[in-house]
Amino acid sequence: MNSQNIYIILISMAITMIALRAIPLLFFKKKIENKFLKSFFTYIPSTVLTALIVPEVFSSTSTPVSAWAGVIMAVVLSYFGRGLFTVSACAVITSFITEVIMRSMGILN
């Protein structure tokens, strides 16, 4: 992955988050009572970020095994209610340690 792709992803995520937060402010002056619109504006930013991040998780490591180790760690910590920083840091560290172990065992070059 080159740096141009990273900037495109970051800009896309920023535009998506800002647009989806600003649309209700611009068009809906009173409180939104419609349940569908409430849930739409609540869940769409997370959905879009997930769609942008998940493919990169599996293509950014040397092997899918380390990517899955990080994903499993993130899911377990998220299930137990840990914060975003803790989940992200532990997933990256788990993926890194998995690759180090695989390299030391000679599985990876």
DRENPA-3360 file (N, C-alpha, C; in nm, 2 decimals, always signed):
BEGIN
1 = MNSQNIYI = +0.09/-0.12/+0.00/+0.00/+0.00/+0.00/+0.09/+0.12/+0.00 ~ +0.07/+0.21/-0.09/+0.15/+0.33/-0.10/+0.08/+0.45/-0.02 ~ +0.15/+0.56/+0.00/+0.10/+0.67/+0.08/-0.02/+0.74/+0.01 ~ -0.02/+0.73/-0.12/-0.14/+0.80/-0.19/-0.27/+0.73/-0.15 ~ -0.27/+0.59/-0.14/-0.39/+0.52/-0.10/-0.43/+0.56/+0.04 ~ -0.33/+0.57/+0.13/-0.36/+0.60/+0.27/-0.43/+0.74/+0.27 ~ -0.38/+0.84/+0.20/-0.44/+0.97/+0.20/-0.58/+0.97/+0.14 ~ -0.60/+0.89/+0.04/-0.74/+0.88/-0.02/-0.83/+0.82/+0.08;
9 = ILISMAIT = -0.79/+0.71/+0.15/-0.87/+0.65/+0.25/-0.91/+0.75/+0.36 ~ -0.81/+0.82/+0.41/-0.83/+0.91/+0.52/-0.92/+1.02/+0.48 ~ -0.90/+1.08/+0.36/-0.99/+1.19/+0.31/-1.13/+1.13/+0.29 ~ -1.15/+1.01/+0.24/-1.28/+0.96/+0.22/-1.35/+0.94/+0.36 ~ -1.28/+0.89/+0.45/-1.34/+0.87/+0.59/-1.38/+1.00/+0.65 ~ -1.29/+1.10/+0.63/-1.32/+1.23/+0.69/-1.45/+1.30/+0.63 ~ -1.45/+1.29/+0.49/-1.57/+1.35/+0.42/-1.69/+1.27/+0.46 ~ -1.69/+1.14/+0.47/-1.80/+1.07/+0.50/-1.85/+1.10/+0.64;
17 = MIALRAIP = -1.76/+1.11/+0.74/-1.80/+1.14/+0.88/-1.86/+1.28/+0.89 ~ -1.79/+1.38/+0.82/-1.84/+1.51/+0.83/-1.97/+1.53/+0.76 ~ -1.99/+1.47/+0.64/-2.11/+1.48/+0.57/-2.23/+1.42/+0.64 ~ -2.21/+1.30/+0.70/-2.32/+1.24/+0.77/-2.35/+1.30/+0.90 ~ -2.26/+1.37/+0.96/-2.29/+1.45/+1.08/-2.35/+1.58/+1.05 ~ -2.32/+1.64/+0.93/-2.37/+1.77/+0.89/-2.51/+1.77/+0.83 ~ -2.54/+1.66/+0.76/-2.67/+1.66/+0.69/-2.79/+1.68/+0.78 ~ -2.79/+1.61/+0.90/-2.90/+1.64/+0.99/-2.91/+1.78/+1.03;
25 = LLFFKKKI = -2.80/+1.84/+1.06/-2.79/+1.98/+1.10/-2.84/+2.08/+0.99 ~ -2.81/+2.05/+0.87/-2.85/+2.14/+0.76/-3.00/+2.13/+0.72 ~ -3.05/+2.00/+0.72/-3.18/+1.98/+0.67/-3.29/+1.96/+0.77 ~ -3.26/+1.92/+0.89/-3.36/+1.90/+0.99/-3.34/+1.99/+1.11 ~ -3.42/+2.10/+1.11/-3.40/+2.20/+1.21/-3.47/+2.16/+1.34 ~ -3.57/+2.08/+1.34/-3.63/+2.03/+1.46/-3.58/+1.89/+1.49 ~ -3.62/+1.84/+1.60/-3.58/+1.70/+1.64/-3.63/+1.60/+1.55 ~ -3.55/+1.50/+1.51/-3.59/+1.39/+1.42/-3.67/+1.29/+1.50;
33 = ENKFLKSF = -3.79/+1.27/+1.46/-3.88/+1.17/+1.53/-3.88/+1.03/+1.46 ~ -3.85/+1.03/+1.33/-3.86/+0.91/+1.25/-3.75/+0.81/+1.30 ~ -3.79/+0.69/+1.34/-3.70/+0.59/+1.39/-3.60/+0.55/+1.28 ~ -3.65/+0.54/+1.16/-3.56/+0.49/+1.05/-3.45/+0.59/+1.03 ~ -3.48/+0.72/+1.03/-3.38/+0.83/+1.01/-3.28/+0.83/+1.12 ~ -3.33/+0.82/+1.24/-3.25/+0.82/+1.36/-3.14/+0.70/+1.35 ~ -3.19/+0.58/+1.32/-3.10/+0.47/+1.31/-3.00/+0.49/+1.20 ~ -3.05/+0.54/+1.08/-2.97/+0.56/+0.97/-2.85/+0.65/+1.00;
41 = FTYIPSTV = -2.88/+0.77/+1.06/-2.77/+0.86/+1.09/-2.69/+0.82/+1.21 ~ -2.73/+0.72/+1.28/-2.65/+0.67/+1.39/-2.55/+0.56/+1.34 ~ -2.60/+0.47/+1.25/-2.52/+0.35/+1.22/-2.44/+0.37/+1.09 ~ -2.48/+0.46/+1.00/-2.41/+0.47/+0.87/-2.26/+0.51/+0.89 ~ -2.22/+0.60/+0.97/-2.08/+0.63/+0.98/-2.00/+0.51/+1.02 ~ -2.04/+0.43/+1.12/-1.97/+0.31/+1.16/-1.96/+0.21/+1.05 ~ -2.07/+0.20/+0.97/-2.07/+0.10/+0.86/-1.98/+0.14/+0.75 ~ -1.97/+0.27/+0.72/-1.88/+0.31/+0.61/-1.74/+0.30/+0.66;
49 = LTALIVPE = -1.71/+0.33/+0.78/-1.57/+0.32/+0.83/-1.53/+0.17/+0.83 ~ -1.62/+0.08/+0.87/-1.59/-0.06/+0.87/-1.56/-0.11/+0.73 ~ -1.64/-0.06/+0.63/-1.63/-0.11/+0.49/-1.49/-0.06/+0.44 ~ -1.44/+0.06/+0.48/-1.31/+0.11/+0.44/-1.20/+0.04/+0.51 ~ -1.21/+0.00/+0.63/-1.10/-0.05/+0.71/-1.08/-0.20/+0.70 ~ -1.19/-0.28/+0.70/-1.17/-0.42/+0.70/-1.09/-0.48/+0.58 ~ -1.11/-0.43/+0.46/-1.02/-0.49/+0.35/-0.88/-0.45/+0.37 ~ -0.85/-0.34/+0.43/-0.71/-0.30/+0.45/-0.64/-0.39/+0.56;
57 = VFSSTSTP = -0.72/-0.43/+0.65/-0.67/-0.52/+0.76/-0.61/-0.64/+0.70 ~ -0.67/-0.70/+0.61/-0.63/-0.83/+0.56/-0.52/-0.82/+0.45 ~ -0.50/-0.70/+0.39/-0.40/-0.68/+0.29/-0.28/-0.61/+0.35 ~ -0.28/-0.57/+0.47/-0.16/-0.49/+0.52/-0.06/-0.58/+0.60 ~ -0.09/-0.71/+0.62/+0.01/-0.79/+0.69/+0.07/-0.89/+0.59 ~ +0.18/-0.95/+0.64/+0.25/-1.05/+0.55/+0.18/-1.18/+0.53 ~ +0.09/-1.21/+0.62/+0.02/-1.34/+0.61/-0.12/-1.32/+0.67 ~ -0.22/-1.39/+0.62/-0.35/-1.38/+0.68/-0.36/-1.43/+0.82;
65 = VSAWAGVI = -0.27/-1.51/+0.86/-0.28/-1.56/+1.00/-0.26/-1.45/+1.10 ~ -0.16/-1.36/+1.07/-0.14/-1.25/+1.17/-0.26/-1.15/+1.16 ~ -0.32/-1.13/+1.04/-0.44/-1.05/+1.03/-0.55/-1.10/+1.11 ~ -0.58/-1.23/+1.10/-0.68/-1.29/+1.17/-0.66/-1.29/+1.32 ~ -0.53/-1.30/+1.36/-0.50/-1.29/+1.51/-0.54/-1.15/+1.56 ~ -0.51/-1.05/+1.48/-0.54/-0.91/+1.52/-0.69/-0.89/+1.52 ~ -0.76/-0.94/+1.42/-0.91/-0.93/+1.42/-0.97/-1.00/+1.54 ~ -0.93/-1.12/+1.57/-0.99/-1.19/+1.68/-0.96/-1.12/+1.81;
73 = MAVVLSYF = -0.84/-1.07/+1.83/-0.82/-0.99/+1.95/-0.91/-0.87/+1.96 ~ -0.93/-0.80/+1.84/-1.02/-0.68/+1.84/-1.16/-0.72/+1.87 ~ -1.21/-0.83/+1.82/-1.35/-0.87/+1.84/-1.36/-0.90/+1.99 ~ -1.27/-0.98/+2.05/-1.28/-1.02/+2.19/-1.28/-0.90/+2.28 ~ -1.19/-0.81/+2.26/-1.18/-0.69/+2.34/-1.30/-0.60/+2.33 ~ -1.35/-0.59/+2.20/-1.47/-0.51/+2.18/-1.59/-0.57/+2.25 ~ -1.60/-0.70/+2.25/-1.71/-0.77/+2.31/-1.71/-0.74/+2.46 ~ -1.60/-0.73/+2.52/-1.59/-0.70/+2.66/-1.59/-0.55/+2.70;
81 = GRGLFTVS = -1.62/-0.47/+2.60/-1.64/-0.33/+2.62/-1.52/-0.24/+2.63 ~ -1.41/-0.28/+2.58/-1.29/-0.20/+2.59/-1.30/-0.08/+2.49 ~ -1.22/+0.02/+2.51/-1.23/+0.14/+2.43/-1.16/+0.12/+2.30 ~ -1.19/+0.22/+2.21/-1.13/+0.21/+2.07/-0.98/+0.21/+2.07 ~ -0.92/+0.29/+2.15/-0.77/+0.29/+2.15/-0.71/+0.16/+2.20 ~ -0.77/+0.11/+2.30/-0.72/-0.02/+2.36/-0.74/-0.13/+2.26 ~ -0.86/-0.13/+2.19/-0.88/-0.24/+2.09/-0.79/-0.23/+1.98 ~ -0.77/-0.11/+1.93/-0.68/-0.09/+1.81/-0.54/-0.12/+1.85;
89 = ACAVITSF = -0.49/-0.07/+1.96/-0.35/-0.10/+2.00/-0.32/-0.24/+2.02 ~ -0.41/-0.31/+2.09/-0.39/-0.45/+2.12/-0.40/-0.54/+1.99 ~ -0.49/-0.50/+1.90/-0.50/-0.57/+1.77/-0.37/-0.56/+1.69 ~ -0.31/-0.44/+1.68/-0.19/-0.42/+1.61/-0.07/-0.49/+1.68 ~ -0.07/-0.48/+1.81/+0.04/-0.55/+1.88/+0.03/-0.70/+1.87 ~ -0.09/-0.76/+1.87/-0.11/-0.90/+1.85/-0.07/-0.94/+1.71 ~ -0.11/-0.87/+1.61/-0.07/-0.90/+1.47/+0.09/-0.89/+1.46 ~ +0.15/-0.79/+1.52/+0.29/-0.78/+1.51/+0.36/-0.90/+1.58;
97 = ITEVIMRS = +0.32/-0.93/+1.70/+0.38/-1.04/+1.78/+0.36/-1.17/+1.70 ~ +0.24/-1.19/+1.64/+0.22/-1.31/+1.56/+0.32/-1.33/+1.45 ~ +0.34/-1.21/+1.38/+0.44/-1.22/+1.27/+0.58/-1.24/+1.32 ~ +0.62/-1.18/+1.43/+0.75/-1.20/+1.49/+0.77/-1.35/+1.52 ~ +0.67/-1.41/+1.58/+0.68/-1.55/+1.62/+0.69/-1.64/+1.50 ~ +0.61/-1.61/+1.39/+0.61/-1.69/+1.27/+0.75/-1.67/+1.20 ~ +0.81/-1.55/+1.20/+0.94/-1.53/+1.14/+1.05/-1.61/+1.22 ~ +1.04/-1.61/+1.35/+1.14/-1.68/+1.44/+1.13/-1.83/+1.42;
105 = MGILN = +1.01/-1.88/+1.39/+0.99/-2.02/+1.36/+1.03/-2.06/+1.22 ~ +1.05/-1.96/+1.14/+1.09/-1.99/+1.00/+0.97/-2.01/+0.91 ~ +0.85/-1.98/+0.95/+0.74/-1.99/+0.87/+0.73/-1.88/+0.76 ~ +0.77/-1.76/+0.80/+0.78/-1.64/+0.71/+0.93/-1.62/+0.68 ~ +0.96/-1.56/+0.57/+1.09/-1.52/+0.53/+1.14/-1.40/+0.60;
% end
